[in-house]
Amino acid sequence: MAGKRVNLSDLASDPVLPEARVPTFAEAAPRTARVHQVAANPLNTRDLDADHAKIESIAESMRTHGQLQPCAVVAREAFLRIFPEHEAAIEKAAWVQVTGGRRRAAALLASQPTLDIVVKNNLADSREAWVSATAAENLDRENLDPIEEAKAVQLLVRECGSGKAAAARLSRTPAWVTQRLNLLKLALEVQTLLRSGELPLRDVRDLHQLPPDEQLVELQRRQQPTEPPELTAVNREHSPDGTSPHAPSARRSATASAIRRLGGTPDKIAEALRAEMTSEDLRALANLLLRSSAAANGQDQ
């Protein structure tokens, strides 16, 4: 009996790595590309070189489990349409990474030949859309250090045209945007302390108002104890001006200093807290204050 006739064209399969095909602007399904065909995002403000430990951890996970989440990319043509000045940076890559910069770096570190990607060319509809997507990826998924945040916000403000527009793009308050931009006015030494975590953000809120060469001196002054350590209890009992060390005017409490740094008024304090705390923490704080107030009112009555 004659065998069934086979059409050789039916046996032909698509290329294993379909990045060789010319991408269309409508693509959105996950696919695989060679790592060298995906260029790093030239406008990413995250310092990947300083994040080596985390990238090594992701690389180890990739070696064991593979890539668990694809990187969002846009086609080369879509990117160069809005950022033609970055053509040299992306070289001959077919795709440009929008999100997943550390995953791409980890794939290179782990010597993985391919990268799972999903094409989202709508993120290249405009320069503003691209920069806001890059900023949101970094700010929302895992905290940057404060200076990296500030650089991402600065780039977005430049593309959006105003701090208010940038705040709307990021679903943050204009005050939060202004606070981050002010960090870029700090002296390099102060920025380094912030990035390392040695210096809390709350300690530099108004430091940008001073010239850079005066900021470290002021910071050191603020970090000094309110009373010299060698001042004994006996000496404090007899201060030069005759005031009691227990008098409210003799020494400002840490709480009073914090309130002053946050703005001093309820509306400014609330604005500062909203910029730094999650919605859940804010609700918990509000409930605690309300309960404390209610208890105090009950005692007064």
C-alpha positions in Angstrom: 0.0 0.0 0.0 1.3 3.4 -0.9 2.3 5.6 2.0 0.6 8.9 2.7 2.1 11.6 0.6 3.9 14.1 2.9 4.2 17.8 2.1 7.8 18.8 3.1 6.6 22.3 3.9 4.4 20.9 6.7 7.5 19.6 8.4 9.2 22.9 8.4 9.1 24.6 11.8 9.4 28.2 12.8 12.9 29.4 13.9 13.6 28.4 17.5 14.5 32.1 18.2 11.9 34.2 16.3 13.8 37.5 17.0 15.2 37.1 13.5 11.8 38.1 12.1 11.0 41.7 11.7 8.9 42.6 14.8 5.6 44.3 14.3 4.3 47.0 16.6 1.2 44.8 17.6 3.2 42.0 19.2 2.5 41.2 22.9 2.8 37.4 23.3 5.8 36.1 25.4 8.7 34.8 23.3 12.4 34.0 23.5 15.3 36.1 22.2 19.0 35.7 22.3 20.4 37.8 25.2 22.7 39.8 22.9 19.7 40.8 20.8 18.2 42.7 23.8 19.9 46.0 24.5 20.0 47.4 28.0 17.7 50.4 28.7 19.9 53.4 28.1 17.7 55.6 30.3 17.6 53.3 33.4 18.9 55.2 36.4 19.5 52.1 38.5 23.1 51.5 39.2 23.4 47.8 38.3 27.2 47.7 39.0 26.4 48.5 42.6 23.8 45.8 42.8 26.1 42.8 42.1 25.0 40.7 45.1 21.3 40.8 44.0 22.2 40.1 40.4 24.3 37.1 41.5 21.3 35.9 43.5 19.0 36.2 40.4 21.6 34.5 38.2 21.8 31.5 40.6 18.0 31.3 40.5 18.1 31.3 36.7 20.6 28.5 36.7 18.3 26.4 39.0 14.8 27.4 38.0 15.2 29.2 34.7 13.7 32.7 34.1 10.5 33.0 36.0 9.3 36.3 34.6 9.9 37.8 31.1 11.4 41.2 30.5 9.3 43.8 28.8 10.9 45.1 25.6 10.1 47.2 22.6 11.2 46.8 19.1 14.4 48.6 18.0 12.4 50.7 15.5 9.9 51.8 18.2 12.6 52.9 20.5 14.7 54.8 17.9 11.5 56.6 16.8 11.4 58.4 20.1 15.1 58.3 21.1 17.2 58.5 18.0 20.1 59.9 19.9 20.6 56.6 21.7 21.2 54.5 18.5 24.9 54.0 19.3 24.0 52.8 22.8 21.7 50.0 21.6 24.1 49.0 18.7 22.5 46.4 16.5 20.1 44.9 19.0 16.6 43.9 17.7 15.0 44.8 21.1 15.4 47.3 23.8 14.7 46.3 27.4 12.2 48.5 29.3 11.8 46.4 32.5 13.9 43.6 33.9 17.3 45.2 33.7 18.6 43.0 36.6 17.2 39.9 34.9 19.0 40.7 31.7 22.3 41.3 33.7 21.7 38.1 35.6 21.2 36.1 32.4 24.6 37.5 31.1 26.2 36.6 34.4 24.8 33.1 34.3 25.9 32.7 30.7 22.3 32.0 29.7 22.0 32.2 25.9 18.4 33.3 25.8 16.0 35.7 27.5 12.3 35.4 27.8 10.7 38.7 26.6 7.3 40.2 26.1 7.0 43.0 23.5 5.1 46.1 24.6 5.7 48.7 22.0 3.0 50.9 23.5 5.6 51.8 26.1 7.4 53.6 23.3 4.4 55.7 22.2 6.2 58.8 23.6 9.4 59.7 25.4 7.2 60.5 28.5 5.6 57.1 28.4 9.0 55.4 28.2 10.6 57.3 31.0 7.6 56.9 33.3 7.5 53.2 32.7 11.1 52.9 33.5 10.8 55.0 36.7 7.7 53.1 37.8 9.4 49.7 37.3 12.3 50.8 39.6 10.2 52.7 42.2 7.4 50.2 42.6 9.1 46.8 42.4 12.0 47.3 44.7 13.3 50.4 46.4 16.2 52.2 44.8 18.5 54.2 47.0 17.3 57.8 47.5 19.8 59.3 44.9 18.8 56.7 42.2 15.2 57.6 42.9 16.0 61.3 42.6 17.7 60.7 39.2 14.8 58.7 37.9 12.4 61.5 39.0 14.6 64.2 37.5 14.5 62.4 34.1 10.8 62.1 34.2 10.2 65.7 35.2 12.4 66.7 32.2 10.2 64.7 29.8 6.9 65.6 31.4 7.7 69.3 31.6 6.8 69.8 35.3 7.0 68.2 38.7 3.2 68.1 39.0 2.9 66.1 35.7 5.6 63.7 36.8 3.9 63.2 40.1 0.7 62.3 38.3 2.5 59.8 36.1 4.0 58.1 39.2 0.8 58.4 41.4 2.9 60.3 43.9 2.4 63.8 45.4 4.1 66.9 44.0 5.7 67.3 47.4 7.3 63.8 47.1 8.7 64.8 43.7 10.1 68.0 45.0 11.8 66.2 48.0 13.5 63.8 45.7 14.7 66.6 43.4 16.1 68.4 46.3 18.4 65.5 47.1 20.3 66.2 43.9 21.3 69.6 45.4 23.1 67.9 48.3 26.9 67.7 48.4 28.4 64.5 47.0 29.6 63.4 50.4 26.1 63.7 51.8 24.6 61.8 48.8 27.1 59.0 49.4 26.0 58.7 53.1 22.4 58.6 51.9 23.1 55.9 49.3 25.0 53.7 51.9 22.1 53.9 54.4 24.3 55.6 57.0 22.2 58.7 56.9 18.4 58.7 57.2 16.5 60.6 54.6 14.7 62.6 57.3 18.0 64.1 58.5 18.6 66.0 55.2 15.1 67.3 54.3 16.1 70.9 54.4 19.9 70.6 54.0 19.7 71.5 50.3 19.0 75.1 51.3 22.6 75.5 52.4 25.6 75.8 50.0 27.3 72.4 49.4 30.4 73.4 51.3 28.4 74.1 54.5 26.1 71.0 54.4 28.5 68.6 56.1 29.3 71.1 58.8 25.6 71.6 59.5 25.0 67.8 59.4 27.7 67.2 62.0 26.3 69.9 64.2 22.9 68.3 64.1 24.3 64.9 65.0 26.0 66.1 68.1 24.3 65.4 71.5 22.1 68.1 72.8 24.3 68.1 76.0 28.0 67.4 76.3 28.6 63.8 77.5 30.9 65.1 80.3 28.1 67.2 81.8 27.3 65.5 85.0 23.9 65.4 86.8 25.3 67.9 89.4 26.4 70.3 86.8 23.0 70.1 85.1 21.3 71.0 88.4 23.1 74.4 88.3 23.1 75.6 84.8 24.7 79.1 84.2 21.4 80.8 83.5 19.9 79.3 86.6 17.1 77.5 84.7 16.1 74.0 85.7 17.3 71.2 83.3 13.8 69.8 83.5 12.2 73.0 82.1 10.7 72.6 78.6 12.9 75.5 77.3 16.2 73.9 78.5 16.3 71.1 76.0 14.3 70.4 73.0 13.0 66.8 72.9 13.7 64.4 70.0 10.0 64.4 69.2 9.8 68.2 69.1 12.8 68.3 66.8 11.3 65.7 64.5 8.0 67.7 64.4 9.9 70.8 63.4 11.8 69.0 60.6 8.6 67.6 59.2 7.1 71.1 58.9 5.7 71.9 62.3 2.0 72.0 61.2 -0.5 69.1 61.0 -0.9 69.5 57.2 2.8 69.6 56.5 3.5 66.7 58.9 0.7 64.7 57.1 2.2 65.5 53.7 5.7 64.4 54.8 4.4 61.1 56.3 2.4 60.4 53.1 5.6 60.7 51.1 7.4 58.1 53.3 4.9 55.6 54.6 2.6 53.0 53.0 -1.2 53.4 53.1 -1.4 50.6 55.5 1.0 52.2 58.0 -0.7 55.5 57.7 -4.1 54.0 58.5 -2.5 52.2 61.5 -1.0 55.4 62.7 -4.2 57.3 62.3 -6.1 54.6 64.3 -3.5 54.7 67.1 -3.7 58.5 67.3 -7.5 58.5 67.4 -7.6 55.8 70.1 -5.0 57.7 72.2 -7.0 60.9 71.8 -10.2 59.3 72.7 -8.6 57.7 75.8 -7.1 61.1 76.8 -10.5 62.8 76.4 -12.1 60.1 78.6 -9.5 60.7 81.4 -10.0 64.5 81.2 -13.7 64.0 81.7 
